């Protein structure tokens, strides 16, 4: 009898060991297949989908979810990606925020076969469709990057400790691959953005004048240096008006980057359309303001100077829409600031703009500039200032206009020193020849 009992015990032990070895072989096969399927892949969606579907099959779950933590979100637990894999069409089950918080705090697996009665989550209202939950953390160098969750073991059965151990191994082996794939995806997205910004910069550069207009008796030049790859400053020379007149434009759009560049392009197209109608400066700016105000958000606006140079009468008619007043430096009359006009463009669509005219005597120098010149600061937060600019212009009365622009830009950069350029720098210079 004793011999029979011992024989039975040995048989059961061998059967248990056989089951254990069989389970181990199955687990190794699952892990090997998973490693082969995702090991060499950097396709983010493929990696996520493969891990989820293989995990569902491995623990015989009805549904599986990988929730990745968005490190850039205001809330740490906001999900970046949610991928669900299941054998048939079922209601999508969602992870409770409190459960995610538990995983982030404890960073260890969580198994619940009766969530509604689990004392770790009092007061949580669980979806009635959730019968059992198995969560394991995705950790990279002890940092939680996501959670792998299996819902509802098939056949109404409970998840087991063996299921938890297997899913934990899957998560441990997959976490770094998931992180690599995500970093690769972010790098690709960054490259796409950089390509788009580069293209926008090329387009914007193409919108600026390739060369100044040739106006007998005058030197004209302009230059723009954006603080970022694309900028919000704009200058233009528009020829083709009556009597050989040339429109001279300089604008500064609110903001920086792509949004400012798009508004700048809109402003340029609007102004060119109005200028070709040969309207007086005040009317041209008034119409442009109405069009801009109706097509842009209220918080978007632009300061703008628009002048029309008549090279036969040697007169500049202008209208200034809230821009830093251009400086007209004359040996005979000193310095004039061209201020007449009105509000910034795009603020009120019913705004009307005044205009004024100034004579341009031989040797006079007109310089329009954006506030990136005068407001450029150094390490002590001291602005370059309009007085320093005026001194440079008075010293530049004998210089060609391109040298005047170069000397101003060099002085601004010398003043700023190691401080980064915080705003676009744009300058237009017009000088009448003679003394």
Secondary structure, 3 states (H helix, E strand, C coil): CHHHHHHHHHHHHHHHHHHHHHHHHHHHHHHHHHHHHHCCCCCHHHHHHHHHHHHHHHHCEEEEEEEEECCCCCCCCCEEEEEEECCCCCCCCCCCHHHHHHHHHHCCCEEECCHHHCHHHCCCCCCCCCCCEEEEEEEECCEEEEEEEEEEEHHHCCCCHHHHHHHHHHHHHHHHHHHHHHHHHHHHHHHHHHHHHHHHHHHHHHHCCCCCCCCCCEEEEEEEECCCCCCCEEEEEECCCHHHCEEEEEEEECCCHHHHHHHHHHHHHHHHHHHCCCCCHHHHHHHHHHHHHHHCCCCCCEEEEEEEEECCCCEEEEEEEECCCEEEEECCCEEEEECCEECCECCCCCCCCCCEEEECCCCCEEEEECHHHHCCECCCCCECCHHHHHHHHHHCCCCCHHHHHHHHHHHHHHHHCCCCCCCCEEEEEEEECCC
